[in-house]
């Protein structure tokens, strides 16, 4: 995933968690967290 995709996922996650007008989508939140975490681990050289 490139930096633009990574930032878009973080923005979507922030929107889902903090915008009171957006219905909570737990499955999507977990999916985004997994993708972002995987990216972070790759960048740190742990994968």
Residue frames relative to the residue before (quaternion, step in Angstrom):
aa qw qx qy qz dx dy dz
X 1.0000 0.0000 0.0000 0.0000 0.00 0.00 0.00
X 0.3496 -0.7422 0.5315 0.2108 3.56 -0.90 0.89
X 0.7261 -0.4542 0.2935 0.4246 3.57 -1.29 0.21
X 0.6334 0.5336 -0.3352 0.4492 3.59 1.01 -0.74
X 0.6637 0.4877 -0.2998 0.4814 3.61 0.95 -0.85
X 0.6244 0.5442 -0.3220 0.4585 3.57 1.02 -0.86
X 0.6887 0.4752 -0.2769 0.4724 3.58 0.85 -0.96
X 0.6242 0.5319 -0.3377 0.4619 3.58 1.05 -0.70
X 0.6502 0.5053 -0.3119 0.4740 3.59 1.01 -0.79
X 0.6407 0.5085 -0.3241 0.4752 3.60 1.00 -0.76
X 0.6447 0.5165 -0.3164 0.4663 3.58 1.00 -0.80
X 0.6497 0.5057 -0.3142 0.4726 3.58 0.97 -0.84
X 0.6404 0.5237 -0.3147 0.4653 3.57 0.98 -0.86
X 0.6457 0.5153 -0.3068 0.4726 3.57 0.93 -0.90
X 0.6524 0.5227 -0.2996 0.4598 3.56 0.96 -0.90
X 0.6758 0.4966 -0.2929 0.4592 3.60 0.91 -0.93
X 0.7314 0.4470 -0.2402 0.4556 3.58 0.99 -0.83
X 0.8175 0.3306 -0.1237 0.4550 3.58 1.00 -0.75
X 0.6292 0.5121 -0.3508 0.4678 3.61 1.19 -0.23
X 0.3631 -0.7759 0.4805 0.1878 3.56 -0.44 1.23
X 0.6504 0.5243 -0.3155 0.4501 3.59 1.21 -0.40
X 0.6375 0.5036 -0.3196 0.4877 3.58 1.29 -0.17
X 0.4221 -0.7017 0.5030 0.2765 3.61 -0.78 0.94
X 0.5286 -0.6339 0.4680 0.3157 3.55 -1.07 0.78
X 0.0690 -0.7703 0.6339 0.0076 3.55 -0.97 0.96
X 0.2268 -0.8317 0.4875 0.1388 3.60 0.26 1.24
X 0.6483 0.5223 -0.3376 0.4394 3.61 0.87 -0.82
X 0.6667 0.4885 -0.3008 0.4759 3.60 0.97 -0.82
X 0.6117 0.5413 -0.3487 0.4596 3.61 1.02 -0.76
X 0.6823 0.4772 -0.2919 0.4707 3.61 0.85 -0.95
X 0.6253 0.5387 -0.3355 0.4541 3.59 1.01 -0.77
X 0.6761 0.4861 -0.2894 0.4721 3.57 0.89 -0.93
X 0.6394 0.5253 -0.3252 0.4577 3.58 0.98 -0.83
X 0.6468 0.5151 -0.3195 0.4628 3.58 0.97 -0.80
X 0.6755 0.4954 -0.2982 0.4575 3.58 0.90 -0.91
X 0.6661 0.4918 -0.2965 0.4760 3.59 0.93 -0.90
X 0.6525 0.5139 -0.3139 0.4601 3.59 0.94 -0.85
X 0.6377 0.5212 -0.3244 0.4652 3.56 0.96 -0.84
X 0.6415 0.5181 -0.3131 0.4712 3.57 0.95 -0.87
X 0.6630 0.5096 -0.3048 0.4559 3.59 0.90 -0.93
X 0.6558 0.5057 -0.3109 0.4664 3.60 0.97 -0.83
X 0.6304 0.5237 -0.3292 0.4691 3.57 1.03 -0.75
X 0.6673 0.5071 -0.2973 0.4573 3.56 0.92 -0.91
X 0.6907 0.4606 -0.2720 0.4865 3.59 1.09 -0.69
X 0.4935 -0.6888 0.4088 0.3391 3.59 1.29 -0.11
X 0.4688 0.6873 -0.4337 0.3461 3.58 1.19 0.45
X 0.7114 0.3491 -0.2511 0.5558 3.61 1.24 -0.05
